[in-house]
Structure formats: C-alpha cells, structure tokens
Amino acid sequence: MKQGKEEFKIVKDPENVEQRNYIFQKNKKTTAAFYFVAIVLIALIAAIAVTAFTL
C-alpha cells in the first residue's frame, strides 16, 4: 500500500485557510505557552547547573 506525499508544516498561518497539516497555530495562546515552557526549561537547566557547581 502506497501513501501519498504529505506536506507537514510546523506553524499554521492564519491567512492560509487551506493548510491542514500543522502542529502550532499562530495566535497569542500558542505564543504565550511557548515562552512559558521555554522559561521553565531555562530555569530548570540553570538550577541543575547551580547544584552541579555547589556540590
């Protein structure tokens, strides 16, 4: 069984309504969630680095 070629996009462009395959939408909620997760990951990496140097 053959499967057709799929075009997979990471961010959905709000002006392009025909685009169907995407992970993230380009809106305020997705942007805020991305920055929140990035800040938490940076804080965790910093905490691990600080504990590695103090022990």
Distance bins in CASP14 RR format, pairs under 12 A and 6 or more apart:
PFRMAT RR
TARGET T0000
AUTHOR 0000-0000-0000
RMODE 2
METHOD distances of the structure
MODEL  1
5 21 0 0 0 0 0 1 0 0 0 0 0
6 20 0 0 0 0 1 0 0 0 0 0 0
6 21 1 0 0 1 0 0 0 0 0 0 0
6 22 0 0 0 0 0 1 0 0 0 0 0
7 16 0 0 0 0 0 1 0 0 0 0 0
7 18 0 0 0 0 0 1 0 0 0 0 0
7 19 0 0 0 0 1 0 0 0 0 0 0
7 20 0 0 0 0 1 0 0 0 0 0 0
7 21 1 0 0 1 0 0 0 0 0 0 0
7 22 0 0 0 0 0 1 0 0 0 0 0
8 19 0 0 0 0 0 1 0 0 0 0 0
8 20 0 0 0 0 0 1 0 0 0 0 0
8 21 1 0 1 0 0 0 0 0 0 0 0
8 22 1 0 0 1 0 0 0 0 0 0 0
8 23 0 0 0 0 1 0 0 0 0 0 0
9 16 0 0 0 0 1 0 0 0 0 0 0
9 18 0 0 0 0 0 1 0 0 0 0 0
9 19 1 0 0 1 0 0 0 0 0 0 0
9 20 0 0 0 0 1 0 0 0 0 0 0
9 21 1 0 1 0 0 0 0 0 0 0 0
9 22 1 0 1 0 0 0 0 0 0 0 0
9 23 1 0 0 1 0 0 0 0 0 0 0
9 24 0 0 0 0 1 0 0 0 0 0 0
9 25 0 0 0 0 0 1 0 0 0 0 0
9 26 0 0 0 0 0 1 0 0 0 0 0
10 19 0 0 0 0 0 1 0 0 0 0 0
10 21 0 0 0 0 1 0 0 0 0 0 0
10 22 1 0 0 1 0 0 0 0 0 0 0
10 23 1 0 1 0 0 0 0 0 0 0 0
10 24 1 0 0 1 0 0 0 0 0 0 0
10 25 0 0 0 0 0 1 0 0 0 0 0
10 26 0 0 0 0 0 1 0 0 0 0 0
10 30 0 0 0 0 0 1 0 0 0 0 0
10 34 0 0 0 0 0 1 0 0 0 0 0
11 19 0 0 0 0 1 0 0 0 0 0 0
11 21 0 0 0 0 0 1 0 0 0 0 0
11 22 1 0 0 1 0 0 0 0 0 0 0
11 23 1 0 0 1 0 0 0 0 0 0 0
11 24 1 0 1 0 0 0 0 0 0 0 0
11 25 1 0 0 1 0 0 0 0 0 0 0
11 26 1 0 1 0 0 0 0 0 0 0 0
11 27 0 0 0 0 0 1 0 0 0 0 0
11 30 0 0 0 0 1 0 0 0 0 0 0
11 31 0 0 0 0 0 1 0 0 0 0 0
11 34 0 0 0 0 0 1 0 0 0 0 0
12 18 0 0 0 0 0 1 0 0 0 0 0
12 19 1 0 1 0 0 0 0 0 0 0 0
12 20 0 0 0 0 1 0 0 0 0 0 0
12 21 0 0 0 0 1 0 0 0 0 0 0
12 22 1 1 0 0 0 0 0 0 0 0 0
12 23 0 0 0 0 1 0 0 0 0 0 0
12 24 1 0 0 1 0 0 0 0 0 0 0
12 25 1 0 1 0 0 0 0 0 0 0 0
12 26 1 0 0 1 0 0 0 0 0 0 0
12 27 0 0 0 0 1 0 0 0 0 0 0
12 30 0 0 0 0 1 0 0 0 0 0 0
13 19 1 0 0 1 0 0 0 0 0 0 0
13 20 0 0 0 0 0 1 0 0 0 0 0
13 22 0 0 0 0 1 0 0 0 0 0 0
13 24 0 0 0 0 0 1 0 0 0 0 0
13 25 0 0 0 0 1 0 0 0 0 0 0
13 26 1 0 0 1 0 0 0 0 0 0 0
13 27 0 0 0 0 0 1 0 0 0 0 0
14 22 0 0 0 0 0 1 0 0 0 0 0
14 24 0 0 0 0 0 1 0 0 0 0 0
14 25 1 0 0 1 0 0 0 0 0 0 0
14 26 1 0 1 0 0 0 0 0 0 0 0
14 27 1 0 0 1 0 0 0 0 0 0 0
14 28 0 0 0 0 0 1 0 0 0 0 0
14 30 0 0 0 0 0 1 0 0 0 0 0
15 26 0 0 0 0 1 0 0 0 0 0 0
16 22 0 0 0 0 1 0 0 0 0 0 0
16 25 0 0 0 0 0 1 0 0 0 0 0
16 26 0 0 0 0 0 1 0 0 0 0 0
19 25 0 0 0 0 0 1 0 0 0 0 0
19 26 0 0 0 0 0 1 0 0 0 0 0
22 30 0 0 0 0 0 1 0 0 0 0 0
23 30 0 0 0 0 1 0 0 0 0 0 0
23 34 0 0 0 0 0 1 0 0 0 0 0
24 30 1 0 1 0 0 0 0 0 0 0 0
24 31 0 0 0 0 1 0 0 0 0 0 0
24 32 0 0 0 0 0 1 0 0 0 0 0
24 33 0 0 0 0 1 0 0 0 0 0 0
24 34 1 0 0 1 0 0 0 0 0 0 0
24 37 0 0 0 0 0 1 0 0 0 0 0
25 31 0 0 0 0 1 0 0 0 0 0 0
25 33 0 0 0 0 0 1 0 0 0 0 0
25 34 0 0 0 0 0 1 0 0 0 0 0
26 34 0 0 0 0 0 1 0 0 0 0 0
27 33 0 0 0 0 0 1 0 0 0 0 0
27 34 0 0 0 0 0 1 0 0 0 0 0
28 34 0 0 0 0 0 1 0 0 0 0 0
28 35 0 0 0 0 0 1 0 0 0 0 0
29 35 0 0 0 0 0 1 0 0 0 0 0
29 36 0 0 0 0 0 1 0 0 0 0 0
30 36 0 0 0 0 0 1 0 0 0 0 0
30 37 0 0 0 0 0 1 0 0 0 0 0
31 37 0 0 0 0 0 1 0 0 0 0 0
31 38 0 0 0 0 0 1 0 0 0 0 0
32 38 0 0 0 0 0 1 0 0 0 0 0
32 39 0 0 0 0 0 1 0 0 0 0 0
33 39 0 0 0 0 0 1 0 0 0 0 0
33 40 0 0 0 0 0 1 0 0 0 0 0
34 40 0 0 0 0 0 1 0 0 0 0 0
34 41 0 0 0 0 0 1 0 0 0 0 0
35 41 0 0 0 0 0 1 0 0 0 0 0
35 42 0 0 0 0 0 1 0 0 0 0 0
36 42 0 0 0 0 0 1 0 0 0 0 0
36 43 0 0 0 0 0 1 0 0 0 0 0
37 43 0 0 0 0 0 1 0 0 0 0 0
37 44 0 0 0 0 0 1 0 0 0 0 0
38 44 0 0 0 0 0 1 0 0 0 0 0
38 45 0 0 0 0 0 1 0 0 0 0 0
39 45 0 0 0 0 0 1 0 0 0 0 0
39 46 0 0 0 0 0 1 0 0 0 0 0
40 46 0 0 0 0 0 1 0 0 0 0 0
40 47 0 0 0 0 0 1 0 0 0 0 0
41 47 0 0 0 0 0 1 0 0 0 0 0
41 48 0 0 0 0 0 1 0 0 0 0 0
42 48 0 0 0 0 0 1 0 0 0 0 0
42 49 0 0 0 0 0 1 0 0 0 0 0
43 49 0 0 0 0 0 1 0 0 0 0 0
43 50 0 0 0 0 0 1 0 0 0 0 0
44 50 0 0 0 0 0 1 0 0 0 0 0
44 51 0 0 0 0 0 1 0 0 0 0 0
45 51 0 0 0 0 0 1 0 0 0 0 0
45 52 0 0 0 0 0 1 0 0 0 0 0
46 52 0 0 0 0 0 1 0 0 0 0 0
46 53 0 0 0 0 0 1 0 0 0 0 0
47 53 0 0 0 0 0 1 0 0 0 0 0
47 54 0 0 0 0 0 1 0 0 0 0 0
48 54 0 0 0 0 0 1 0 0 0 0 0
48 55 0 0 0 0 0 1 0 0 0 0 0
49 55 0 0 0 0 0 1 0 0 0 0 0
END
